[in-house]
Amino acid sequence: MTETTPTARILAEQARYLIEVAARAPSLHNTQPWRFAVVGDAVELRADVSRRLTVDPDGREMVISCGAALYGLRLAVRSLGYLPQVELLPGPGQPPLARVRLGPAAPVTAGERKMLAAVLHRHTHRGRFEDGPLPAGLLGRLRADARAEGATLTEIEPRLARERLNALVAGSGRRQDRDPRSRAEARRWSRDVTNAGRDGVPAYAFPAVPGHGPGRLPQRDFDLGRGVGMLSAAGPAPPVTAVLSTPGDSAEDWLHAGQALQRLLLDAATQWVFASLNTQPLEDAVTRTRIGDWLALPGAPQILLELGVSRTAHPTARRPATDLIEP
């Protein structure tokens, strides 16, 4: 009989907690496309390909979402007083995306405690932002967060540059809006007030009329003319529009992008700064290449973000950890 190691016992006892923290990550249409398994002395992160969308044929956004969950899993391990040891894409064939073990013991830092406290109120923000800049020094900290995870956060600064980006995003959105498959998926994964589903985008999280105000990137239309959206997207332009990019465009790069995304979003949320995440134009290969070339990015664009302050938080529901654990 194989003896259970102390770290294996800790993982088995804390599995539900670890997965609950990991599962608070952002994902395309809030599909939550991840699964977890406790295997010996490791927690394995696996993609739930049944939740991959047709607008994401190569699984790029699904893997980015899983990368965000991976950062949450790492942070949860830190809260237990251990350094996480992570293997990305550790095996051939159809492997888990990552395997996480408990490393050496190390005290939790004050910054990590703040980010853990922000896990429950971090959310994708599709409504209006408050007027005014980001807190002093925050943007530099978010850039450092991205660098620490192997990605780059680049602010799109000149007004004309943002206007051109808005035009590219709007054109891509119009093309997707004419695609019946894209519209069907947006309808399938959006919820009206009577729907108590624990995935998808609820009515309180999207506007009836997608935001096209001055300085705002056009948002994906989840309402589709039904009049069920409850947010108002009108208001001041967000103080920061940025793009998150990675050196390459492989599955490993996508995992790094997701980890960088969740790390900077949680750091921002410690100061009540949230992001509107815009991936729609990057789902179109031609537009994605044009954006990367036009901005002269140091790699491949993965996510567009609008960052601003909001003093209210209404996070979307999450599937219970018991539904996410594989036997």
Backbone as numpy.savetxt, mean C-alpha at the origin, in Angstrom:
# Nx Ny Nz CAx CAy CAz Cx Cy Cz
11.07 -37.70 17.30 10.23 -36.50 17.30 11.10 -35.25 17.30
10.79 -34.31 16.42 11.56 -33.08 16.35 11.14 -32.13 17.46
12.14 -31.64 18.19 11.85 -30.73 19.30 11.51 -29.34 18.78
10.48 -28.74 19.32 10.08 -27.39 18.92 11.05 -26.38 19.51
11.57 -25.48 18.68 12.51 -24.48 19.15 11.77 -23.36 19.87
12.47 -22.59 20.72 11.81 -21.46 21.40 11.22 -20.45 20.42
11.93 -20.15 19.32 11.39 -19.17 18.37 10.16 -19.72 17.66
10.16 -21.03 17.37 8.98 -21.63 16.75 7.78 -21.54 17.68
8.00 -21.73 18.97 6.89 -21.62 19.93 6.36 -20.19 19.99
7.29 -19.22 19.98 6.85 -17.81 20.01 6.02 -17.48 18.77
6.49 -17.92 17.61 5.75 -17.64 16.38 4.37 -18.30 16.41
4.31 -19.52 16.87 3.02 -20.20 16.94 2.06 -19.48 17.89
2.58 -19.01 19.02 1.74 -18.33 20.01 1.32 -16.94 19.53
2.17 -16.27 18.77 1.92 -14.89 18.36 1.45 -14.77 16.90
1.20 -15.88 16.24 0.88 -15.85 14.81 -0.30 -14.94 14.50
-1.35 -15.06 15.28 -2.54 -14.25 14.98 -2.23 -12.76 15.10
-1.52 -12.37 16.14 -1.16 -10.96 16.31 -0.28 -10.48 15.16
0.74 -11.26 14.80 1.65 -10.86 13.73 0.91 -10.65 12.42
-0.03 -11.54 12.13 -0.75 -11.47 10.87 -1.78 -10.34 10.89
-2.38 -10.06 12.03 -3.30 -8.93 12.13 -2.59 -7.62 11.83
-1.37 -7.46 12.33 -0.61 -6.24 12.04 -0.23 -6.19 10.57
0.26 -7.31 10.04 0.67 -7.35 8.63 -0.49 -7.03 7.70
-1.68 -7.53 8.04 -2.85 -7.41 7.17 -3.45 -6.01 7.15
-2.92 -5.08 7.94 -3.40 -3.69 7.88 -2.73 -2.92 6.74
-2.09 -3.60 5.84 -1.38 -2.96 4.72 -2.35 -2.49 3.65
-1.94 -1.52 2.83 -2.77 -1.10 1.69 -2.68 -2.12 0.57
-3.74 -2.20 -0.23 -3.74 -3.10 -1.39 -4.69 -2.56 -2.44
-4.44 -2.92 -3.69 -5.27 -2.49 -4.80 -6.72 -2.89 -4.57
-7.63 -1.91 -4.59 -9.07 -2.14 -4.36 -9.33 -2.79 -3.00
-8.36 -2.69 -2.08 -8.47 -3.37 -0.78 -8.81 -4.85 -0.95
-8.14 -5.47 -1.93 -8.35 -6.89 -2.18 -7.69 -7.77 -1.13
-6.68 -7.23 -0.42 -5.96 -7.98 0.62 -5.46 -9.33 0.07
-4.61 -9.28 -0.97 -4.24 -10.50 -1.69 -3.08 -11.26 -1.07
-3.19 -11.60 0.19 -2.09 -12.27 0.88 -2.60 -13.43 1.72
-1.68 -14.37 1.92 -1.91 -15.52 2.81 -0.65 -15.71 3.62
-0.77 -16.36 4.78 0.36 -16.60 5.66 0.34 -18.05 6.13
1.52 -18.56 6.42 1.62 -19.90 6.99 2.78 -19.91 7.99
2.56 -20.53 9.13 3.63 -20.73 10.10 4.25 -22.09 9.81
5.49 -22.06 9.36 6.19 -23.29 8.96 7.46 -23.40 9.79
7.44 -24.27 10.78 8.60 -24.42 11.66 8.88 -23.14 12.41
10.09 -22.58 12.19 10.47 -21.37 12.92 10.30 -20.12 12.06
9.43 -20.17 11.04 9.26 -19.02 10.14 7.79 -18.77 9.84
7.48 -17.52 9.52 6.18 -17.17 8.95 6.40 -16.93 7.47
5.63 -17.61 6.64 5.74 -17.45 5.20 4.62 -16.54 4.70
4.98 -15.62 3.82 4.03 -14.74 3.16 3.82 -15.25 1.75
2.56 -15.47 1.37 2.24 -16.00 0.06 1.19 -15.10 -0.60
1.24 -15.01 -1.91 0.24 -14.24 -2.65 -1.02 -15.08 -2.82
-2.17 -14.44 -2.64 -3.45 -15.09 -2.91 -3.85 -14.70 -4.33
-3.46 -15.53 -5.30 -3.64 -15.17 -6.71 -5.11 -15.14 -7.11
-5.99 -15.73 -6.29 -7.42 -15.65 -6.60 -7.93 -14.22 -6.48
-7.15 -13.34 -5.83 -7.56 -11.95 -5.65 -6.80 -10.99 -6.58
-6.05 -11.52 -7.50 -5.39 -10.66 -8.49 -6.42 -10.15 -9.49
-6.30 -8.88 -9.87 -7.28 -8.25 -10.74 -6.84 -8.32 -12.20
-7.79 -8.21 -13.11 -7.46 -8.24 -14.54 -6.67 -7.00 -14.95
-6.81 -5.87 -14.21 -6.02 -4.68 -14.53 -4.57 -4.86 -14.09
-4.26 -5.98 -13.45 -2.92 -6.27 -12.94 -2.46 -7.62 -13.48
-2.34 -7.76 -14.80 -2.13 -9.09 -15.39 -0.83 -9.76 -14.99
0.23 -8.97 -14.75 1.50 -9.59 -14.37 1.66 -9.72 -12.86
0.64 -9.27 -12.10 0.69 -9.40 -10.64 1.56 -8.37 -9.96
1.97 -7.32 -10.68 2.85 -6.31 -10.08 2.23 -5.67 -8.85
0.98 -5.20 -8.98 0.35 -4.52 -7.85 0.01 -5.49 -6.73
-0.30 -6.73 -7.08 -0.54 -7.74 -6.06 0.71 -7.96 -5.22
1.87 -8.05 -5.88 3.12 -8.28 -5.15 3.52 -7.05 -4.35
3.28 -5.85 -4.89 3.54 -4.63 -4.11 2.69 -4.64 -2.84
1.43 -5.02 -2.97 0.56 -5.10 -1.80 1.11 -6.09 -0.79
1.58 -7.23 -1.26 2.16 -8.23 -0.36 3.43 -7.70 0.29
4.21 -6.90 -0.46 5.38 -6.28 0.13 5.03 -5.35 1.27
3.92 -4.62 1.12 3.46 -3.75 2.21 3.09 -4.58 3.43
2.43 -5.72 3.21 2.11 -6.61 4.33 3.38 -7.16 4.97
4.40 -7.41 4.16 5.67 -7.91 4.69 6.30 -6.90 5.64
6.24 -5.60 5.28 6.80 -4.62 6.21 6.02 -4.62 7.53
4.69 -4.75 7.44 3.90 -4.83 8.66 4.28 -6.03 9.51
4.55 -7.16 8.86 4.98 -8.36 9.58 6.32 -8.12 10.26
7.24 -7.48 9.56 8.53 -7.14 10.16 8.36 -6.24 11.39
7.49 -5.25 11.26 7.27 -4.32 12.37 6.65 -5.04 13.56
5.74 -5.97 13.29 5.14 -6.74 14.38 6.18 -7.60 15.08
7.10 -8.18 14.33 8.20 -8.94 14.94 9.04 -8.03 15.83
9.30 -6.81 15.37 10.05 -5.86 16.20 9.32 -5.58 17.51
8.01 -5.54 17.47 7.26 -5.24 18.70 7.41 -6.35 19.73
7.81 -7.55 19.30 8.06 -8.65 20.23 9.47 -8.58 20.81
10.27 -7.62 20.33 11.62 -7.46 20.85 12.68 -8.24 20.11
12.42 -8.56 18.83 13.38 -9.29 18.01 13.62 -8.56 16.70
14.79 -8.76 16.12 15.05 -8.29 14.76 14.54 -9.34 13.78
13.78 -8.93 12.77 13.30 -9.92 11.79 14.41 -10.32 10.84
14.46 -11.59 10.52 15.36 -12.09 9.48 14.49 -12.47 8.29
14.72 -11.84 7.15 13.82 -11.96 6.01 14.54 -12.58 4.81
13.92 -13.56 4.20 14.32 -14.08 2.90 13.25 -13.69 1.90
13.67 -13.03 0.83 12.73 -12.69 -0.24 12.79 -13.78 -1.31
11.62 -14.18 -1.80 11.53 -15.17 -2.87 12.49 -16.34 -2.59
12.33 -17.03 -1.48 13.37 -17.96 -1.03 13.47 -19.28 -1.77
12.57 -19.61 -2.67 12.67 -20.92 -3.30 12.24 -20.91 -4.76
12.45 -22.01 -5.50 12.07 -22.10 -6.91 10.60 -22.46 -7.07
10.15 -22.52 -8.33 8.76 -22.94 -8.59 7.78 -21.87 -8.19
6.83 -22.22 -7.33 5.84 -21.28 -6.81 6.07 -21.14 -5.30
7.11 -20.38 -4.93 7.49 -20.30 -3.53 6.66 -19.27 -2.79
6.82 -19.23 -1.47 6.31 -18.04 -0.78 7.08 -16.82 -1.28
6.46 -15.66 -1.17 7.14 -14.44 -1.56 8.25 -14.09 -0.58
8.04 -14.43 0.68 9.04 -14.12 1.70 8.87 -15.08 2.87
9.98 -15.23 3.59 9.98 -16.05 4.80 10.61 -15.21 5.90
9.94 -15.09 7.04 10.40 -14.22 8.12 10.63 -15.06 9.37
11.81 -14.92 9.96 12.15 -15.59 11.20 12.50 -14.57 12.27
12.51 -15.01 13.52 12.96 -14.16 14.62 14.47 -14.19 14.66
15.09 -13.00 14.61 16.53 -12.90 14.73 16.93 -12.59 16.17
18.06 -11.91 16.33 18.52 -11.58 17.68 17.55 -10.65 18.41
17.55 -10.74 19.72 16.73 -9.84 20.53 17.29 -8.42 20.43
16.39 -7.43 20.37 16.79 -6.02 20.31 15.62 -5.18 20.78
15.88 -4.16 21.60 14.79 -3.33 22.12 14.06 -2.60 20.99
12.76 -2.43 21.15 11.97 -1.65 20.21 12.32 -0.18 20.36
12.49 0.54 19.25 12.83 1.95 19.32 11.57 2.80 19.51
11.77 4.05 19.91 10.64 4.96 20.07 9.93 5.19 18.74
10.69 5.29 17.66 10.09 5.48 16.35 9.24 4.29 15.94
9.72 3.09 16.22 8.95 1.90 15.89 7.66 1.83 16.70
7.72 2.24 17.94 6.50 2.25 18.77 5.46 3.21 18.19
5.90 4.36 17.72 4.98 5.32 17.13 4.35 4.75 15.86
5.15 4.06 15.05 4.62 3.48 13.82 3.64 2.35 14.12
3.93 1.56 15.14 3.00 0.51 15.55 1.66 1.11 15.98
1.73 2.23 16.71 0.49 2.89 17.16 -0.29 3.45 15.98
0.41 3.75 14.87 -0.26 4.32 13.69 -0.87 3.25 12.79
-0.57 1.98 13.03 -1.05 0.92 12.15 -2.57 0.94 12.04
-3.26 1.14 13.15 -4.72 1.04 13.14 -5.40 2.23 12.46
-4.76 3.40 12.44 -5.44 4.54 11.80 -4.86 4.91 10.44
-3.79 4.25 10.00 -3.31 4.49 8.64 -4.35 4.03 7.64
-4.60 4.83 6.62 -5.58 4.45 5.61 -5.28 5.20 4.31
-5.77 4.67 3.21 -5.68 5.37 1.94 -6.71 6.50 1.94
-6.25 7.70 1.64 -7.09 8.89 1.82 -7.56 9.40 0.46
-8.85 9.26 0.18 -9.39 9.72 -1.10 -10.20 11.01 -0.98
-10.31 11.54 0.23 -11.08 12.76 0.45 -10.19 14.00 0.42
-10.70 15.07 1.02 -9.99 16.33 1.01 -8.90 16.33 2.08
-7.85 17.09 1.80 -6.77 17.32 2.76 -6.95 18.70 3.39
-6.35 18.89 4.55 -6.31 20.22 5.15 -5.38 21.11 4.34
-5.60 22.40 4.43 -4.72 23.35 3.78 -3.42 23.43 4.57
-2.33 23.74 3.86 -1.05 23.92 4.54 -0.05 22.83 4.22
1.23 23.06 4.59 2.31 22.13 4.23 2.33 20.90 5.14
3.18 19.96 4.78 3.45 18.83 5.66 4.25 19.31 6.87
4.20 18.59 7.98 5.04 18.95 9.13 6.50 19.08 8.75
7.19 20.01 9.36 8.59 20.28 9.03 9.43 19.02 9.18
10.25 18.76 8.18 11.18 17.64 8.24 10.59 16.30 7.85
9.26 16.21 7.69 8.66 14.90 7.43 9.02 14.36 6.06
8.98 15.20 5.03 9.24 14.70 3.68 10.64 14.10 3.58
11.63 14.75 4.20 12.97 14.19 4.20 13.02 12.85 4.89
12.26 12.71 5.96 12.21 11.43 6.68 11.58 10.34 5.81
10.53 10.72 5.05 9.88 9.74 4.18 10.80 9.31 3.05
11.61 10.24 2.54 12.60 9.87 1.53 13.60 8.86 2.11
14.00 9.10 3.35 14.94 8.17 4.00 14.28 6.81 4.23
12.99 6.80 4.56 12.26 5.53 4.71 12.31 4.73 3.41
12.05 5.41 2.29 12.06 4.73 0.99 13.45 4.18 0.68
14.48 4.99 0.91 15.86 4.55 0.63 16.22 3.33 1.47
15.79 3.31 2.72 16.11 2.19 3.60 15.53 0.88 3.11
14.48 0.96 2.27 13.84 -0.25 1.75 14.18 -0.49 0.28
15.19 0.21 -0.24 15.63 -0.04 -1.60 14.80 0.65 -2.66
14.15 1.75 -2.32 13.31 2.49 -3.27 13.66 3.97 -3.20
13.04 4.76 -4.08 13.27 6.20 -4.11 11.93 6.93 -4.14
11.78 7.92 -3.28 10.59 8.78 -3.28 10.99 10.11 -3.89
10.36 10.46 -5.01 10.71 11.68 -5.75 9.52 12.62 -5.77
9.70 13.83 -5.25 8.62 14.82 -5.29 8.52 15.42 -6.68
7.28 15.60 -7.14 7.02 16.25 -8.42 6.67 17.70 -8.09
7.63 18.60 -8.29 7.51 19.93 -7.70 6.89 21.00 -8.59
7.41 21.29 -9.79 6.88 22.45 -10.53 5.40 22.27 -10.87
4.67 23.35 -10.85 3.24 23.29 -11.14 2.98 22.72 -12.52
3.79 23.11 -13.51 3.57 22.61 -14.87 3.82 21.11 -14.95
4.77 20.63 -14.18 5.04 19.19 -14.18 3.84 18.43 -13.63
3.25 18.98 -12.57 2.08 18.31 -12.00 0.89 18.38 -12.96
0.76 19.49 -13.66 -0.33 19.60 -14.63 -0.17 18.59 -15.75
1.07 18.39 -16.20 1.30 17.40 -17.25 1.00 15.99 -16.73
1.43 15.72 -15.49 1.15 14.42 -14.90 -0.36 14.21 -14.77
-1.07 15.26 -14.35 -2.53 15.16 -14.26 -3.14 14.77 -15.60
-2.62 15.36 -16.68 -3.16 15.05 -18.01 -2.89 13.59 -18.39
-1.70 13.09 -18.06 -1.38 11.69 -18.34 -2.28 10.75 -17.54
-2.47 11.09 -16.26 -3.31 10.26 -15.40 -4.75 10.28 -15.89
-5.24 11.45 -16.26 -6.63 11.56 -16.72 -6.83 10.76 -18.00
-5.87 10.83 -18.93 -6.01 10.08 -20.17 -6.03 8.59 -19.93
-5.16 8.11 -19.04 -5.14 6.69 -18.71 -6.45 6.28 -18.05
-6.95 7.14 -17.16 -8.22 6.84 -16.50 -9.38 6.72 -17.46
-9.41 7.62 -18.46 -10.49 7.56 -19.45 -10.44 6.26 -20.25
-9.22 5.81 -20.57 -9.10 4.54 -21.30 -9.60 3.37 -20.45
-9.24 3.37 -19.17 -9.71 2.29 -18.31 -11.21 2.37 -18.07
-11.73 3.59 -17.98 -13.16 3.74 -17.77 -13.98 3.18 -18.93
-13.36 3.13 -20.10 -14.06 2.56 -21.26 -13.90 1.03 -21.34
-13.08 0.49 -20.47 -12.84 -0.95 -20.47 -13.88 -1.62 -19.57
-14.76 -2.44 -20.11 -15.80 -3.05 -19.28 -15.25 -3.94 -18.17
-14.09 -4.55 -18.39 -13.51 -5.39 -17.33 -13.06 -4.55 -16.15
-12.44 -3.41 -16.44 -11.99 -2.52 -15.38 -13.18 -1.98 -14.58
-14.23 -1.58 -15.29 -15.43 -1.07 -14.61 -16.09 -2.17 -13.77
-16.12 -3.38 -14.30 -16.75 -4.48 -13.56 -15.98 -4.77 -12.27
-14.65 -4.69 -12.33 -13.86 -4.95 -11.12 -14.02 -3.83 -10.10
-14.06 -2.57 -10.57 -14.28 -1.47 -9.64 -15.64 -1.62 -8.95
-16.65 -2.05 -9.70 -17.97 -2.25 -9.11 -17.95 -3.42 -8.12
-17.28 -4.50 -8.52 -17.24 -5.69 -7.66 -16.57 -5.40 -6.32
-15.52 -4.56 -6.34 -14.74 -4.34 -5.13 -15.10 -3.04 -4.42
-16.19 -2.39 -4.80 -16.67 -1.22 -4.05 -17.94 -1.61 -3.31
-18.15 -1.02 -2.14 -19.24 -1.42 -1.26 -20.15 -0.22 -0.96
-21.47 -0.44 -1.04 -22.37 0.62 -0.58 -22.56 0.48 0.93
-23.32 1.39 1.52 -23.42 1.43 2.97 -24.11 0.21 3.56
-24.83 -0.55 2.75 -25.52 -1.73 3.27 -24.63 -2.97 3.27
-23.45 -2.86 2.66 -22.57 -4.02 2.52 -21.57 -4.03 3.67
-21.56 -5.10 4.43 -20.68 -5.21 5.59 -19.43 -6.02 5.29
-19.05 -6.11 4.02 -17.87 -6.88 3.64 -16.61 -6.38 4.31
-15.67 -7.28 4.54 -14.42 -6.94 5.22 -13.26 -6.80 4.24
-13.59 -6.67 2.97 -12.59 -6.32 1.97 -13.26 -5.36 1.00
-12.54 -4.93 -0.03 -13.11 -3.96 -0.94 -13.09 -2.54 -0.36
-13.59 -1.58 -1.17 -13.56 -0.16 -0.79 -14.96 0.26 -0.37
-15.17 0.60 0.90 -16.50 0.97 1.38 -16.91 2.36 0.92
-18.21 2.63 0.95 -18.74 3.90 0.44 -18.15 5.10 1.18
-17.82 4.94 2.46 -17.28 6.08 3.20 -15.83 6.39 2.79
-15.22 5.56 1.93 -13.82 5.74 1.55 -13.63 6.22 0.13
-14.74 6.53 -0.60 -14.57 7.09 -1.94 -15.66 8.11 -2.20
-15.36 9.11 -3.06 -16.36 10.14 -3.36 -17.33 9.69 -4.44
-18.52 10.30 -4.42 -19.49 10.03 -5.48 -18.98 10.56 -6.82
-18.26 11.66 -6.78 -17.64 12.23 -7.98 -16.14 12.22 -7.74
-15.37 11.44 -8.52 -13.93 11.36 -8.28 -13.28 12.74 -8.31
-12.28 12.91 -7.43 -11.65 14.22 -7.30 -10.87 14.65 -8.52
-11.26 15.78 -9.09 -10.52 16.36 -10.21 -10.27 17.84 -9.93
-10.18 18.20 -8.65 -9.98 19.59 -8.29 -8.60 20.08 -8.71
-8.39 21.37 -8.66 -7.11 21.94 -9.05 -5.97 21.31 -8.25
-4.94 20.85 -8.98 -3.78 20.30 -8.31 -3.93 18.87 -7.85
-5.09 18.23 -8.06 -5.29 16.84 -7.64 -5.14 15.90 -8.81
-4.52 14.76 -8.55 -4.51 13.71 -9.56 -5.90 13.11 -9.67
-6.40 12.90 -10.87 -7.71 12.26 -11.03 -7.71 10.88 -10.37
-8.77 10.59 -9.62 -8.87 9.33 -8.90 -9.64 8.29 -9.71
-9.42 7.05 -9.32 -10.19 5.96 -9.92 -11.66 6.12 -9.52
-12.55 5.85 -10.46 -13.99 6.01 -10.22 -14.56 4.71 -9.64
-14.76 4.72 -8.32 -15.39 3.57 -7.67 -16.91 3.72 -7.61
-17.40 4.93 -7.78 -18.84 5.15 -7.67 -19.58 4.71 -8.92
-18.99 4.98 -10.08 -19.57 4.56 -11.37 -21.00 5.06 -11.57
-21.23 6.30 -11.14 -22.53 6.92 -11.35 -23.64 6.43 -10.45
-23.33 5.65 -9.43 -24.37 5.09 -8.56 -24.80 6.05 -7.46
-23.96 7.06 -7.18 -24.27 8.01 -6.12 -24.17 7.43 -4.73
-23.30 6.42 -4.53 -23.18 5.79 -3.21 -21.98 6.31 -2.43
-21.00 6.92 -3.12 -19.81 7.42 -2.44 -20.16 8.52 -1.46
-19.49 8.53 -0.32 -19.84 9.45 0.76 -18.78 10.53 1.02
-17.64 10.47 0.34 -16.59 11.45 0.58 -16.78 12.69 -0.29
-16.21 13.78 0.17 -16.06 14.97 -0.66 -14.59 15.10 -1.00
-14.28 15.11 -2.29 -12.88 15.22 -2.71 -12.48 16.67 -2.96
-13.43 17.59 -2.86 -13.11 19.00 -3.09 -12.22 19.51 -1.96
-11.50 20.57 -2.23 -10.66 21.16 -1.20 -9.29 21.51 -1.73
-8.40 21.94 -0.83 -7.07 22.37 -1.26 -6.29 21.24 -1.92
-5.40 21.61 -2.83 -4.51 20.63 -3.44 -3.56 20.09 -2.37
-3.19 18.83 -2.44 -2.25 18.30 -1.46 -0.90 18.99 -1.58
-0.21 19.19 -0.46 1.07 19.92 -0.54 2.17 19.16 -1.26
2.07 17.82 -1.33 3.13 17.03 -1.96 2.53 15.99 -2.90
3.01 15.97 -4.13 2.74 14.89 -5.08 4.07 14.23 -5.37
4.12 12.91 -5.28 5.40 12.22 -5.39 5.21 10.89 -6.09
6.33 10.29 -6.50 6.31 8.98 -7.13 7.32 8.09 -6.42
6.94 6.86 -6.15 7.82 5.87 -5.55 8.34 4.97 -6.66
9.66 4.86 -6.77 10.25 4.06 -7.85 11.27 3.09 -7.26
11.62 2.08 -8.07 12.62 1.08 -7.68 13.66 0.97 -8.78
14.87 0.49 -8.44 15.93 0.42 -9.46 15.56 -0.44 -10.65
14.91 -1.57 -10.41 14.48 -2.45 -11.48 12.98 -2.65 -11.45
12.52 -3.66 -12.18 11.08 -3.88 -12.29 10.76 -5.37 -12.19
11.49 -6.06 -11.30 11.28 -7.48 -11.08 10.34 -7.69 -9.89
9.97 -8.94 -9.65 9.13 -9.24 -8.49 9.82 -8.82 -7.20
11.13 -8.97 -7.13 11.85 -8.54 -5.93 11.76 -7.02 -5.77
11.87 -6.28 -6.88 11.70 -4.82 -6.81 10.31 -4.47 -6.31
9.29 -5.19 -6.77 7.93 -4.91 -6.33 7.78 -5.14 -4.83
8.42 -6.19 -4.32 8.39 -6.42 -2.87 9.07 -5.28 -2.12
10.19 -4.79 -2.65 10.85 -3.65 -2.01 9.96 -2.41 -2.06
9.27 -2.21 -3.19 8.37 -1.05 -3.30 7.27 -1.12 -2.25
6.70 -2.30 -2.06 5.64 -2.44 -1.07 6.13 -2.19 0.34
7.31 -2.70 0.66 7.86 -2.45 2.00 8.14 -0.97 2.21
8.71 -0.33 1.19 8.96 1.11 1.29 7.66 1.89 1.46
6.64 1.48 0.72 5.36 2.17 0.79 4.78 2.11 2.20
4.68 0.91 2.77 4.08 0.80 4.10 4.93 1.50 5.16
6.24 1.42 5.01 7.10 2.09 5.99 6.88 3.60 5.99
6.86 4.22 4.80 6.70 5.67 4.76 5.27 6.08 5.10
4.28 5.25 4.75 2.90 5.59 5.11 2.69 5.55 6.61
3.27 4.57 7.28 3.13 4.50 8.74 3.88 5.63 9.41
5.06 5.96 8.90 5.82 7.08 9.45 5.01 8.37 9.29
4.43 8.57 8.10 3.61 9.76 7.87 2.40 9.79 8.80
1.78 8.63 9.00 0.57 8.57 9.82 0.84 8.90 11.28
2.09 8.78 11.73 2.40 9.17 13.11 2.18 10.67 13.31
2.15 11.44 12.20 1.90 12.88 12.26 0.61 13.26 11.53
-0.29 12.30 11.41 -1.60 12.51 10.79 -1.49 13.01 9.36
-0.50 12.49 8.68 -0.34 12.72 7.24 -0.69 11.41 6.54
-1.55 11.49 5.54 -2.02 10.31 4.83 -1.80 10.50 3.33
-1.99 9.43 2.59 -1.71 9.46 1.16 -2.90 8.99 0.36
-3.14 9.69 -0.74 -4.00 9.17 -1.80 -3.08 8.43 -2.75
-3.32 7.13 -2.94 -2.45 6.30 -3.77 -3.06 6.18 -5.16
-2.29 6.50 -6.16 -2.79 6.49 -7.53 -1.95 5.51 -8.35
-2.52 4.38 -8.68 -1.82 3.37 -9.46 -2.41 3.20 -10.85
-3.55 3.79 -11.11 -4.27 3.55 -12.35 -3.43 3.81 -13.60
-2.73 4.95 -13.71 -1.96 5.17 -14.95 -0.78 4.22 -15.09
-0.28 3.70 -13.96 0.87 2.82 -14.02 0.48 1.40 -14.43
-0.82 1.13 -14.51 -1.28 -0.17 -14.99 -1.23 -0.25 -16.52
-1.11 0.90 -17.16 -0.97 0.97 -18.62 0.52 1.05 -18.94
1.05 0.05 -19.65 2.49 -0.06 -19.87 3.05 1.16 -20.58
2.33 1.67 -21.57 2.83 2.82 -22.33 2.91 4.05 -21.44
1.82 4.33 -20.68 1.81 5.50 -19.80 2.86 5.36 -18.72
3.03 4.16 -18.22 4.03 3.92 -17.17 5.43 4.25 -17.67
5.74 3.81 -18.87 7.05 4.11 -19.44 7.21 5.60 -19.68
6.16 6.25 -20.18 6.23 7.69 -20.44 6.48 8.47 -19.15
5.80 8.08 -18.07 5.98 8.78 -16.80 7.40 8.60 -16.29
7.93 7.37 -16.37 9.29 7.13 -15.92 10.31 7.91 -16.72
10.15 7.93 -18.05 11.09 8.66 -18.90 10.98 10.16 -18.71
9.76 10.64 -18.65 9.53 12.08 -18.54 10.08 12.63 -17.23
9.94 11.89 -16.13 10.43 12.35 -14.84 11.90 12.00 -14.62
12.51 11.29 -15.58 13.91 10.88 -15.46 14.15 10.17 -14.14
13.28 9.23 -13.83 13.37 8.53 -12.55 14.56 7.59 -12.52
15.11 7.34 -11.34 16.22 6.39 -11.22 15.71 4.96 -11.17
14.93 4.57 -12.16 14.35 3.23 -12.16 12.91 3.26 -12.64
12.14 2.27 -12.17 10.77 2.08 -12.64 9.76 2.70 -11.67
8.81 3.50 -12.19 7.77 4.05 -11.29 6.83 2.93 -10.85
6.49 2.94 -9.56 5.62 1.90 -9.02 4.31 2.46 -8.47
4.35 3.62 -7.82 3.14 4.19 -7.20 3.24 5.71 -7.22
2.13 6.36 -7.55 2.00 7.81 -7.41 1.29 8.10 -6.09
1.75 9.11 -5.37 1.18 9.44 -4.07 0.89 10.94 -3.99
-0.23 11.27 -3.35 -0.50 12.64 -2.92 -0.54 12.60 -1.40
0.27 13.42 -0.76 0.41 13.43 0.70 -0.12 14.72 1.28
-0.91 14.60 2.33 -1.44 15.77 3.00 -1.93 15.43 4.40
-2.26 16.46 5.14 -2.70 16.31 6.53 -4.21 16.11 6.58
-4.65 15.20 7.42 -6.07 15.04 7.72 -6.19 14.62 9.18
-7.04 15.28 9.94 -7.16 14.98 11.38 -8.21 13.92 11.66
-8.81 13.37 10.62 -9.79 12.31 10.81 -9.28 11.03 10.15
-9.68 9.91 10.70 -9.26 8.63 10.15 -10.42 7.65 10.24
-10.68 6.99 9.14 -11.74 5.97 9.10 -11.19 4.79 8.31
-10.34 3.97 8.95 -9.70 2.87 8.21 -10.72 1.87 7.70
-10.37 1.23 6.59 -11.25 0.22 6.02 -11.12 -1.10 6.78
-12.17 -1.90 6.69 -12.20 -3.18 7.42 -11.16 -4.14 6.86
-10.80 -5.11 7.68 -9.84 -6.13 7.29 -10.40 -7.51 7.56
-10.01 -8.46 6.72 -10.40 -9.83 6.93 -9.73 -10.35 8.21
-10.42 -11.21 8.95 -9.83 -11.72 10.19 -8.61 -12.59 9.90
-7.69 -12.60 10.86 -6.44 -13.35 10.69 -6.73 -14.83 10.44
-7.78 -15.35 11.03 -8.10 -16.78 10.85 -8.38 -17.11 9.39
-8.85 -16.11 8.60 -9.10 -16.36 7.18 -7.84 -16.30 6.34
-6.75 -15.81 6.94 -5.52 -15.57 6.18 -4.44 -16.60 6.46
-4.66 -17.45 7.44 -3.64 -18.43 7.84 -3.88 -19.75 7.14
-2.89 -20.20 6.41 -3.00 -21.51 5.76 -2.60 -22.61 6.76
-3.26 -23.76 6.66 -2.92 -24.84 7.59 -1.51 -25.39 7.32
